[in-house]
Amino acid sequence: MVKNYGLIGCGMMGLEHIRNINLLDGAKVTSVYDPVQEQVDEAIAASDGATATASIDALIRDETLDAIVVASPNNLHIDQLEDIARHRQIPILCEKPLFTHEDDIPRIKRLQTDYGAPIWVAMEYRYMPPIAKVIDQADEVTGGIKMLTMLEHRFPFLEKVGNWNRFNANTGGTFVEKCCHFFDLMRFMLKAQPVSVMSSAGQIINHVDESYDGQTPDIWDGGYVIFDFDNGTRAMLELAMFADGSKWNEIIHAIGPRGKIACRLPGPQRFWPEELGPSPHPEMVISPRHPKGPIKQEIKLDDTLVSVGDHHGSTFYQHKKFLEMIIEGGEPEVSLEDGIWAVLMGLSAQRAASERQVIRLDHF
């Protein structure tokens, strides 16, 4: 029996969700909501027969739905999750970040306690095939990760409706909006909790000459973040959102007593210059200490999955597992607790850079 999905938010990520759900056996988007009619029209065109609802309330009350996907701007997520919870108990896949301000945590905690259906936080990076391979093999290759580094050298923030992503008040800040994926990966791969963070970051190049309703964007575009974890491991993020001339958009490497494992990923295929030929395939490199000598493996991606989104097929693999959970029962692979910690790490990294001091997280 086909499971019917409702979608709140029909922007770029909402469309990616629709196109990937279309590829699933046993699921389809049947109802969409967005306050911008142009985005609604695009969502209906991308779907397999979805209809528009006049309000979020109407979508939530649609008894034909089996699940709801929330893909609205960051600062709306918590309100919309609470709106759903007031009316029904239905599986939800909510885009990251879960919230944008530390004051929102008690509200998320209430959902953890009171909501009677699963809420899955959309951390797509866990499901990118090259990253998933590193996750799967990291402990064996490294002998236990001791140091973990993640680099993102990418393009500036894209234009969004109302330019909401240009301002910290709407996004929670770059380390929340853009980087909570990486912080989730750090906890997941290290199997540990962060205890402190130091950071140096800011608005370096991008958006400084822009103005919206008389306001200059304050969103950051680069920096360094280093976390210490409670098992003695360390992890670092390097972000540069003005490095779109790079071959590799993301690089992750994990190092331990036995060796090193790394993966390198290009950016979204639609941004790769046509004159340079086909976009490069992601790579994984294993570098054992004994015997020395890197072993490189090219990772071929599914062309269909690459064509329907910007995340190397990860959105499809995530939705496949989400659908399995709906049908078979069980718990989300990415929980509300995971979503809370990813945002807390981002907020703490923002604060560490702003205050130029080490921030403790163990009190959380």
KETI-297729 format. One line per field, with one value per residue: residue number from 0; residue in three letters; x, z, y of N, C-alpha, C in turn. Coordinates in steps of 0.1 Angstrom, whole numbers. Atoms other than C-alpha are relative to their C-alpha. Example, Ala and Ser with C-alpha at 12.3 -4.5 7.8 and 13.67 -1.06 7.14 Angstrom:
KETI-297729
resi (0  1)
resn (ALA  SER)
n_px (9  -9)
n_pz (0  0)
n_py (-12  -11)
ca_px (123  137)
ca_pz (78  71)
ca_py (-45  -11)
c_px (9  -8)
c_pz (0  8)
c_py (12  11)
END
This chain:
KETI-297729
resi (0  1  2  3  4  5  6  7  8  9  10  11  12  13  14  15  16  17  18  19  20  21  22  23  24  25  26  27  28  29  30  31  32  33  34  35  36  37  38  39  40  41  42  43  44  45  46  47  48  49  50  51  52  53  54  55  56  57  58  59  60  61  62  63  64  65  66  67  68  69  70  71  72  73  74  75  76  77  78  79  80  81  82  83  84  85  86  87  88  89  90  91  92  93  94  95  96  97  98  99  100  101  102  103  104  105  106  107  108  109  110  111  112  113  114  115  116  117  118  119  120  121  122  123  124  125  126  127  128  129  130  131  132  133  134  135  136  137  138  139  140  141  142  143  144  145  146  147  148  149  150  151  152  153  154  155  156  157  158  159  160  161  162  163  164  165  166  167  168  169  170  171  172  173  174  175  176  177  178  179  180  181  182  183  184  185  186  187  188  189  190  191  192  193  194  195  196  197  198  199  200  201  202  203  204  205  206  207  208  209  210  211  212  213  214  215  216  217  218  219  220  221  222  223  224  225  226  227  228  229  230  231  232  233  234  235  236  237  238  239  240  241  242  243  244  245  246  247  248  249  250  251  252  253  254  255  256  257  258  259  260  261  262  263  264  265  266  267  268  269  270  271  272  273  274  275  276  277  278  279  280  281  282  283  284  285  286  287  288  289  290  291  292  293  294  295  296  297  298  299  300  301  302  303  304  305  306  307  308  309  310  311  312  313  314  315  316  317  318  319  320  321  322  323  324  325  326  327  328  329  330  331  332  333  334  335  336  337  338  339  340  341  342  343  344  345  346  347  348  349  350  351  352  353  354  355  356  357  358  359  360  361  362  363)
resn (MET  VAL  LYS  ASN  TYR  GLY  LEU  ILE  GLY  CYS  GLY  MET  MET  GLY  LEU  GLU  HIS  ILE  ARG  ASN  ILE  ASN  LEU  LEU  ASP  GLY  ALA  LYS  VAL  THR  SER  VAL  TYR  ASP  PRO  VAL  GLN  GLU  GLN  VAL  ASP  GLU  ALA  ILE  ALA  ALA  SER  ASP  GLY  ALA  THR  ALA  THR  ALA  SER  ILE  ASP  ALA  LEU  ILE  ARG  ASP  GLU  THR  LEU  ASP  ALA  ILE  VAL  VAL  ALA  SER  PRO  ASN  ASN  LEU  HIS  ILE  ASP  GLN  LEU  GLU  ASP  ILE  ALA  ARG  HIS  ARG  GLN  ILE  PRO  ILE  LEU  CYS  GLU  LYS  PRO  LEU  PHE  THR  HIS  GLU  ASP  ASP  ILE  PRO  ARG  ILE  LYS  ARG  LEU  GLN  THR  ASP  TYR  GLY  ALA  PRO  ILE  TRP  VAL  ALA  MET  GLU  TYR  ARG  TYR  MET  PRO  PRO  ILE  ALA  LYS  VAL  ILE  ASP  GLN  ALA  ASP  GLU  VAL  THR  GLY  GLY  ILE  LYS  MET  LEU  THR  MET  LEU  GLU  HIS  ARG  PHE  PRO  PHE  LEU  GLU  LYS  VAL  GLY  ASN  TRP  ASN  ARG  PHE  ASN  ALA  ASN  THR  GLY  GLY  THR  PHE  VAL  GLU  LYS  CYS  CYS  HIS  PHE  PHE  ASP  LEU  MET  ARG  PHE  MET  LEU  LYS  ALA  GLN  PRO  VAL  SER  VAL  MET  SER  SER  ALA  GLY  GLN  ILE  ILE  ASN  HIS  VAL  ASP  GLU  SER  TYR  ASP  GLY  GLN  THR  PRO  ASP  ILE  TRP  ASP  GLY  GLY  TYR  VAL  ILE  PHE  ASP  PHE  ASP  ASN  GLY  THR  ARG  ALA  MET  LEU  GLU  LEU  ALA  MET  PHE  ALA  ASP  GLY  SER  LYS  TRP  ASN  GLU  ILE  ILE  HIS  ALA  ILE  GLY  PRO  ARG  GLY  LYS  ILE  ALA  CYS  ARG  LEU  PRO  GLY  PRO  GLN  ARG  PHE  TRP  PRO  GLU  GLU  LEU  GLY  PRO  SER  PRO  HIS  PRO  GLU  MET  VAL  ILE  SER  PRO  ARG  HIS  PRO  LYS  GLY  PRO  ILE  LYS  GLN  GLU  ILE  LYS  LEU  ASP  ASP  THR  LEU  VAL  SER  VAL  GLY  ASP  HIS  HIS  GLY  SER  THR  PHE  TYR  GLN  HIS  LYS  LYS  PHE  LEU  GLU  MET  ILE  ILE  GLU  GLY  GLY  GLU  PRO  GLU  VAL  SER  LEU  GLU  ASP  GLY  ILE  TRP  ALA  VAL  LEU  MET  GLY  LEU  SER  ALA  GLN  ARG  ALA  ALA  SER  GLU  ARG  GLN  VAL  ILE  ARG  LEU  ASP  HIS  PHE)
n_px (8  -8  1  2  -8  2  -12  0  -12  -2  -12  -10  -1  13  0  -8  7  10  -6  -5  11  5  -8  2  12  8  2  2  5  14  5  -11  3  -10  7  -4  7  -10  -6  10  1  -12  1  10  -6  -10  6  8  14  3  8  -4  9  0  -6  -6  11  7  -9  -1  13  3  0  -5  -14  -7  -13  -2  -14  -1  -12  1  -12  -4  7  14  2  5  15  7  1  10  14  4  2  13  12  0  -12  -3  -15  -5  -14  -2  -13  -9  -2  13  3  -10  -3  -1  13  10  -2  11  11  -4  0  14  3  -7  8  14  5  2  -4  -15  -5  -13  -7  -6  -15  -3  -14  -3  5  -8  -7  -14  -1  5  -11  -10  6  1  -13  -10  -6  -9  -12  -8  -2  7  -3  -5  1  9  0  10  -2  10  -5  12  6  8  14  8  11  12  12  -1  -14  0  -12  -11  0  -1  13  8  -7  -8  -14  -5  -4  13  7  -8  -10  5  -3  -14  0  7  -9  -10  5  4  -12  -9  8  -4  7  -9  -1  -5  -2  -6  4  -3  8  6  4  -13  1  13  12  -3  5  14  9  14  8  -8  -9  -11  -1  -10  -3  -14  -3  -12  -7  -5  7  -6  7  -5  11  -1  -9  -13  -2  1  6  -1  6  -5  10  -2  11  -4  -10  7  -9  -7  5  7  8  -2  -11  1  -10  0  -13  -2  -13  -3  -1  9  9  5  8  0  13  2  12  11  -4  5  -9  -13  -1  1  -12  -10  3  9  -3  -8  6  -6  -11  -3  -14  -4  -14  -4  -13  -8  -11  3  5  14  9  10  11  10  13  10  14  12  3  14  1  -8  7  12  -3  -14  -7  -7  9  3  14  7  -3  6  14  2  0  11  12  0  4  15  7  -4  -1  -14  -4  -8  -15  -5  10  1  -12  -10  2  -3  -15  -6  3  -7  -14  -1  2  -12  -11  3  -3  -14  -7  5  -5  -14  -4  5  14  2  13  3  11  13)
n_pz (0  1  -11  4  -8  1  0  -4  5  14  6  6  -7  2  13  0  -7  9  11  -5  -4  13  4  -10  2  -12  -6  9  -6  5  -4  -2  -4  0  1  13  10  10  -5  0  14  3  -7  6  13  -3  -7  8  -3  -13  0  -9  -11  -3  -13  -7  -8  8  3  -12  -3  11  -6  10  -1  -9  -5  3  2  -3  7  -1  -6  -13  -12  0  -3  -13  0  9  -7  -11  7  3  -12  -7  8  3  -2  14  3  5  3  -1  5  -9  -14  -7  -6  3  -12  -12  -7  5  -5  -8  9  7  -10  -2  11  -3  -11  2  14  1  12  2  7  6  4  13  1  13  2  -4  10  12  1  -4  -14  -7  0  -10  -13  -1  -1  -7  -12  4  7  -9  -13  -10  4  -10  6  11  6  10  7  10  8  8  6  -10  -2  12  -2  -4  0  -11  -5  -15  -4  -1  -13  -11  -7  7  3  -12  3  10  -6  -2  13  10  -5  -10  6  -3  -15  -2  4  -11  -11  5  3  -12  -10  -12  -2  -1  -13  2  13  3  14  6  12  2  14  5  13  7  -4  -7  8  2  -9  1  -8  -8  -9  7  -5  -10  0  2  12  -1  -13  -5  -12  -5  -12  -8  -4  -13  0  3  15  5  14  5  12  7  10  9  9  12  6  10  11  -4  6  -10  -8  -13  -3  -14  -3  -14  -3  -13  -2  10  13  3  10  4  12  6  7  7  -3  8  14  9  0  6  13  11  9  -6  1  -11  -14  -5  -10  -13  -3  -13  0  -13  -2  -12  -4  3  8  5  14  1  9  4  6  6  -3  11  -6  8  8  -2  -13  1  8  -7  -13  -2  -12  4  -2  -14  -4  4  -10  -13  1  0  -14  -7  4  -7  -14  -1  3  -9  -13  -4  -3  10  -1  -5  -10  -5  -8  10  5  -10  -1  11  -1  -11  4  9  -8  -8  9  3  -12  -3  9  -4  -13  0  -11  0  -6  -6  3  -8  -9  7)
n_py (-12  -12  -10  -14  -10  -14  -7  -14  -7  5  -6  9  13  6  6  12  11  5  8  13  8  5  12  11  9  0  -14  -11  -13  -2  -13  -10  -13  -11  -13  -6  8  5  12  10  4  8  13  8  4  10  12  9  -3  -7  -12  -11  -3  -15  -3  11  7  9  11  9  7  9  13  10  0  9  -6  -14  -5  -14  -5  -15  -6  5  -5  4  14  4  -4  10  13  -1  0  14  7  -4  5  15  7  5  -1  -12  -2  -14  -5  -7  3  1  -13  -10  -8  8  0  9  14  6  4  13  10  4  9  13  7  0  4  15  6  -3  -12  3  -12  3  -2  8  3  14  9  -1  13  -1  -2  13  10  -3  3  15  6  -8  6  10  -6  -9  6  -9  -14  -9  -14  -1  -13  -2  -12  -3  -11  0  -12  -8  4  -3  -9  7  -9  -9  0  3  7  -10  -6  10  1  10  12  5  -2  9  13  7  2  7  9  10  14  4  2  13  11  1  8  13  8  2  7  -8  -13  -11  -6  -14  -4  -13  -3  -13  -1  -13  -3  -4  -5  1  -7  -13  -11  1  -7  5  -9  -8  8  7  13  3  14  3  8  8  1  12  4  12  5  11  9  6  12  -4  -2  -14  -2  -13  -4  -12  -5  -11  0  -8  9  7  4  12  13  7  -8  5  10  5  10  5  6  7  7  10  -7  -11  2  -13  -1  -13  -1  -12  -7  4  1  -11  -11  4  -7  9  0  9  14  6  -3  11  9  0  10  4  4  6  -1  7  -3  12  -6  -13  -1  -3  8  -9  6  -9  4  -3  -4  2  -12  -5  -6  -12  -10  -5  -7  -5  6  13  12  3  -3  12  11  -4  2  14  4  -6  8  13  -2  -2  13  11  -5  -3  -13  -7  1  -13  -3  -14  -2  -3  -13  -10  -1  -7  -15  -4  -1  -11  -12  -2  -5  -15  -8  1  -10  -14  -4  3  8  14  2  14  6  12  -3  3)
ca_px (0  14  22  10  34  26  53  57  81  85  119  151  153  115  118  147  126  98  121  136  103  91  118  106  83  55  55  43  38  1  -2  21  21  41  31  49  27  56  72  39  36  71  64  32  50  77  54  33  -1  2  -23  -18  -33  -44  -27  -4  -34  -52  -22  -18  -55  -54  -63  -51  -15  9  39  49  82  91  115  107  132  151  134  100  107  100  66  56  65  44  15  16  19  -12  -34  -21  6  22  58  78  110  122  150  180  185  157  158  178  181  191  158  140  155  127  102  121  125  87  83  108  86  51  50  37  52  88  105  135  160  172  210  216  254  253  238  262  277  314  309  288  318  342  318  315  353  368  372  388  412  422  421  398  395  416  415  388  389  362  367  340  354  323  301  284  249  224  195  164  129  130  168  161  194  214  207  217  183  167  193  209  242  263  276  240  225  254  275  252  256  293  288  263  289  315  294  282  317  335  307  313  299  316  329  345  349  372  365  377  353  334  320  351  341  305  274  291  279  243  214  178  153  181  199  233  236  255  259  294  312  343  363  378  361  378  359  373  352  346  366  397  392  393  375  380  360  374  348  353  323  343  363  340  369  379  377  366  337  341  370  368  397  399  432  440  469  465  461  440  409  396  370  368  335  329  302  267  269  248  276  304  317  306  338  358  340  321  321  348  337  341  372  380  416  429  464  476  507  520  526  527  510  477  449  426  391  368  332  306  273  239  233  196  200  227  203  175  194  226  236  251  220  219  184  171  188  176  140  143  151  125  98  110  106  70  61  80  80  111  130  145  182  187  168  156  186  209  193  195  233  240  224  240  274  268  255  285  309  292  296  332  342  321  335  370  371  367  331  323  295  296  270  244)
ca_pz (0  -10  18  13  23  30  24  42  24  -14  -19  -32  -5  -7  -44  -38  -13  -38  -66  -44  -29  -66  -70  -40  -44  -20  -13  -30  -21  -23  -5  -4  13  8  12  -22  -51  -75  -53  -49  -87  -90  -64  -80  -114  -98  -80  -92  -87  -55  -47  -29  5  16  50  71  93  64  55  90  93  60  73  40  50  65  70  69  56  70  47  56  67  98  123  114  122  159  155  127  147  176  152  140  175  187  160  155  159  125  114  106  87  96  78  98  119  144  160  159  195  228  243  220  237  263  234  216  249  253  219  229  259  246  208  201  167  153  143  120  116  81  83  47  50  69  38  11  -3  0  36  45  33  55  85  78  76  98  130  112  91  119  148  165  154  174  151  127  102  79  52  32  4  -14  -31  -12  2  -26  -30  -11  -9  11  15  49  48  48  85  117  133  107  104  139  122  96  121  128  93  72  95  119  94  101  139  137  118  145  173  152  140  173  193  219  233  229  260  247  216  203  171  149  122  108  77  56  20  10  12  27  -2  -1  15  22  35  47  65  56  59  90  80  83  54  68  98  119  147  170  195  223  231  263  251  244  206  187  156  134  108  82  62  33  14  -13  -25  -53  -77  -59  -74  -41  -22  9  23  54  69  101  117  144  156  127  98  80  59  38  12  -12  -28  -56  -53  -68  -104  -117  -106  -123  -154  -186  -204  -179  -189  -166  -129  -110  -91  -54  -40  -9  1  28  41  64  85  79  51  39  6  -1  -17  -37  -47  -71  -60  -88  -79  -93  -122  -116  -79  -87  -112  -87  -59  -47  -21  -41  -37  1  2  -16  8  38  25  18  54  66  46  60  95  87  73  97  128  149  158  136  128  134  166  182  206  176  162  195  198  163  169  203  188  161  186  208  179  170  206  209  178  189  224  215  242  248  255  277  266  292  313  286)
ca_py (0  34  58  94  122  158  184  217  240  238  255  239  212  206  199  175  156  153  141  114  103  99  72  51  21  26  64  95  132  139  173  204  237  269  305  313  303  300  274  255  254  240  213  202  200  179  155  127  143  163  190  223  230  265  263  243  235  220  199  186  177  157  123  106  114  88  111  147  162  196  215  252  278  270  293  279  243  242  261  237  206  219  226  190  177  196  180  144  118  111  102  133  138  173  191  203  223  214  249  280  293  277  288  264  233  229  228  201  182  183  168  141  132  138  131  96  91  91  123  117  146  149  146  136  136  103  87  100  68  80  92  60  39  58  55  17  11  38  18  -11  10  34  11  36  72  96  127  136  164  178  204  221  244  255  281  310  306  304  328  318  333  365  360  345  326  359  366  348  355  332  306  302  312  295  268  259  263  249  229  209  180  179  182  153  132  140  126  97  86  92  76  104  136  170  186  218  239  266  285  313  325  354  371  373  380  371  393  424  446  434  451  438  463  484  456  442  404  391  355  341  325  308  297  269  249  223  201  179  148  129  99  119  122  155  168  198  216  240  260  283  294  313  283  273  269  237  202  188  203  182  162  140  122  101  90  64  42  18  43  68  68  97  106  134  146  171  197  194  183  212  236  217  237  219  229  207  176  152  160  139  108  108  90  71  66  42  48  21  27  -9  -16  20  30  47  26  48  37  57  56  55  72  64  88  90  98  124  141  146  164  180  155  125  103  106  121  90  65  85  84  47  41  65  46  13  27  38  4  -19  3  11  42  69  65  102  111  143  139  138  169  188  180  191  225  228  222  248  274  268  272  305  317  305  326  356  356  344  318  281  271  241  218  191  209  201)
c_px (9  -2  0  8  -6  13  -3  13  4  12  9  0  -14  -1  9  -6  -10  6  5  -11  -7  7  -3  -12  -8  -2  -2  -4  -13  -5  12  -6  12  -7  4  -6  9  6  -10  -2  11  -1  -11  5  10  -5  -8  -15  -4  -10  4  -11  0  7  8  -10  -7  8  1  -12  -4  2  5  16  6  12  0  15  0  13  -1  12  2  -8  -15  -2  -7  -15  -8  -1  -10  -14  -4  -3  -14  -12  1  14  4  15  4  14  2  14  8  0  -14  -5  12  5  0  -13  -10  2  -11  -11  3  0  -15  -5  6  -9  -14  -5  0  4  14  2  14  6  8  15  5  14  3  -2  7  9  15  2  -5  11  11  -5  1  14  10  6  10  13  9  4  -6  4  5  -1  -9  -1  -10  2  -12  5  -11  -4  -7  -14  -8  -11  -12  -11  1  14  1  13  12  2  0  -13  -9  6  6  15  5  4  -12  -6  8  7  -5  1  13  1  -7  9  11  -5  -3  13  9  -7  3  -8  10  0  5  2  8  -2  5  -7  -6  -5  12  -1  -14  -10  2  -5  -14  -8  -15  -8  8  10  11  1  11  4  15  3  13  6  4  -8  7  -7  9  -12  3  8  14  3  -2  -5  1  -8  7  -11  4  -10  3  11  -6  8  7  -6  -8  -8  1  11  -1  11  0  13  0  13  3  1  -10  -9  -6  -9  0  -12  0  -13  -12  3  -5  9  13  1  -1  13  11  -4  -9  6  8  -8  6  11  0  15  3  15  5  15  10  -9  -5  -4  -15  -7  -12  -11  -10  -14  -10  -13  -10  -4  -14  -1  8  -8  -12  3  15  8  5  -9  -4  -15  -9  2  -6  -15  -4  -1  -11  -13  0  -4  -16  -7  2  0  15  2  8  15  6  -11  -1  13  12  -1  3  15  6  -2  8  15  2  -2  12  12  -2  5  15  8  -4  7  15  4  -5  -13  -1  -14  -4  -11  -13  -3)
c_pz (0  12  -5  9  -3  1  4  -4  -14  -7  -6  6  -1  -13  -1  7  -9  -11  5  5  -13  -4  9  -5  13  7  -11  8  -6  4  3  5  0  -2  -14  -11  -10  4  1  -14  -4  7  -6  -14  2  6  -10  5  13  -2  11  11  3  12  5  8  -8  -4  12  3  -11  5  -10  1  10  5  -5  -1  2  -6  -2  5  14  12  1  5  13  1  -8  6  11  -6  -3  13  7  -7  -2  3  -13  -2  -7  -4  -1  -4  12  -2  7  5  -2  12  12  8  -5  5  8  -9  -7  11  3  -11  2  9  -4  -14  -1  -13  -3  -7  -4  -4  -12  -1  -12  -1  5  -11  -14  -2  4  16  7  -1  10  14  2  3  9  12  -4  -6  10  13  11  -3  12  -4  -12  -6  -12  -6  -10  -7  -11  -5  11  2  -12  4  4  1  12  5  15  4  1  15  11  8  -6  0  13  -2  -9  7  4  -14  -9  6  10  -6  4  15  3  -4  10  11  -5  -3  12  11  14  1  1  14  0  -14  0  -15  -4  -13  -1  -15  -7  -14  -5  7  6  -8  -4  10  -3  10  10  9  -8  6  11  0  -3  -12  1  15  4  13  5  13  7  4  13  0  -4  -15  -2  -14  -4  -13  -6  -11  -7  -11  -12  -7  -11  -13  3  -7  10  9  15  1  15  2  15  2  14  0  -12  -14  -2  -11  -4  -12  -5  -10  -8  4  -8  -15  -8  1  -6  -14  -11  -8  6  -1  11  14  5  9  13  2  15  0  14  0  12  4  -3  -8  -6  -15  -1  -10  -3  -7  -5  3  -10  7  -11  -8  2  13  0  -7  7  13  0  10  -4  3  15  4  -4  11  13  -1  -1  14  8  -3  6  14  1  -2  11  15  4  3  -11  2  4  9  3  8  -9  -6  10  1  -12  0  12  -3  -9  8  8  -8  -4  12  2  -9  4  12  1  13  -2  7  4  -5  9  10  -6  3)
c_py (12  9  14  9  14  8  15  7  -5  7  -10  -13  -7  -7  -12  -11  -6  -9  -14  -9  -6  -14  -12  -9  0  13  10  13  3  14  9  13  9  13  7  -8  -6  -13  -12  -6  -10  -14  -9  -6  -12  -13  -8  1  6  11  10  1  15  4  -12  -8  -10  -12  -10  -8  -10  -14  -11  -1  -10  5  14  3  15  5  16  6  -3  5  -3  -14  -3  4  -10  -14  0  0  -14  -7  3  -7  -16  -6  -7  0  13  -2  16  4  6  15  -1  13  9  8  -10  0  -9  -14  -6  -4  -13  -12  -5  -9  -14  -9  -3  -5  -15  -6  4  13  -3  14  -3  4  -8  -4  -14  -10  2  -12  1  1  -13  -11  3  -3  -15  -6  7  -7  -11  5  8  -7  8  14  8  15  -1  14  1  13  2  13  1  14  8  -5  4  9  -8  11  10  2  -3  -6  10  5  -11  -2  -10  -13  -7  3  -11  -14  -8  -4  -10  -12  -11  -14  -5  -3  -13  -12  -2  -9  -14  -9  -2  -7  7  13  11  6  15  3  13  3  14  1  14  1  6  7  2  10  14  12  -1  7  -5  8  8  -7  -8  -14  -2  -14  -2  -9  -8  0  -14  -3  -13  -4  -11  -8  -7  -13  3  2  15  0  14  2  12  3  12  1  10  -8  -8  -4  -13  -12  -7  10  -3  -11  -4  -9  -3  -8  -7  -7  -9  6  11  -4  13  -2  14  1  13  7  -5  0  12  13  -3  6  -10  -1  -9  -14  -5  4  -12  -9  2  -11  -3  -5  -6  0  -7  4  -12  -10  14  0  2  -9  9  -8  11  -6  5  3  -4  12  6  7  13  11  6  7  4  -7  -15  -12  -2  3  -12  -11  3  -3  -15  -6  5  -7  -14  1  2  -13  -11  4  2  15  7  -2  13  6  15  4  4  14  11  2  7  15  6  2  12  13  3  4  14  8  0  10  14  5  -2  -7  -14  -1  -15  -5  -11  3  -3  -15)
END
